[in-house]
Amino acid sequence: MADQKCTGDHSQHMCMLAAAKQMEMIRFLTNEPQFICLDCGRVANTEDNLCKPAHVDAIGIDER
């Protein structure tokens, strides 16, 4: 997935939402994160909101 290009609606990706200071939307989209962006490290509930998503289980994140 690391060589994947950003697809979909980039305006709804975490990086763009953060730049637009859409904190309430970010809070809603990250309340149960399952994916992490391999580009910027942001997390989201679904891969639709990240440029280069990877499931957290695929990269060995330890859930504590």
For each residue, the residues with C-beta under 8 A, 3 or more apart:
1: 4 38 52 53 54 58
2: 38 52 54
3:
4: 1 7 52
5:
6: 10 13 39 51 52
7: 4
8: 12 13 48
9: 12 13 48
10: 6 13 16 51
11: 16
12: 8 9 16 17 48 49
13: 6 8 9 10 16 17 37 49 50 51
14: 17 18 26 29 30 37 40 42 43 44 49 50
15: 18 19 37 39 40 42 51
16: 10 11 12 13 19 20
17: 12 13 14 20 22 25 26 29 49
18: 14 15 21 22 26 42
19: 15 16
20: 16 17
21: 18
22: 17 18 25 26
23: 26 27
24: 27 28
25: 17 22 28 29
26: 14 17 18 22 23 29 30
27: 23 24 30 31
28: 24 25 31
29: 14 17 25 26 44 45 46 49
30: 14 26 27 33 43 44 45
31: 27 28 45
32: 45
33: 30 36 43 44 45 56
34: 44 45 46 55 56
35: 43 44 45 46 47 49 50 53 54 55 56
36: 33 41 42 43 50 53 54 56 59 61
37: 13 14 15 40 41 42 43 44 50 51 52 53 54
38: 1 2 52 53 54 59
39: 6 15 50 51 52
40: 14 15 37 51
41: 36 37
42: 14 15 18 36 37 50
43: 14 30 33 35 36 37 56
44: 14 29 30 33 34 35 37 47 48 49 50 53
45: 29 30 31 32 33 34 35 49
46: 29 34 35 49
47: 35 44 50 53 55
48: 8 9 12 44
49: 12 13 14 17 29 35 44 45 46
50: 13 14 35 36 37 39 42 44 47 53
51: 6 10 13 15 37 39 40
52: 1 2 4 6 37 38 39
53: 1 35 36 37 38 44 47 50
54: 1 2 35 36 37 38 58 59
55: 34 35 47 58 59
56: 33 34 35 36 43 59 61 63
57: 60 61
58: 1 54 55
59: 36 38 54 55 56
60: 57
61: 36 56 57
62:
63: 56
64:
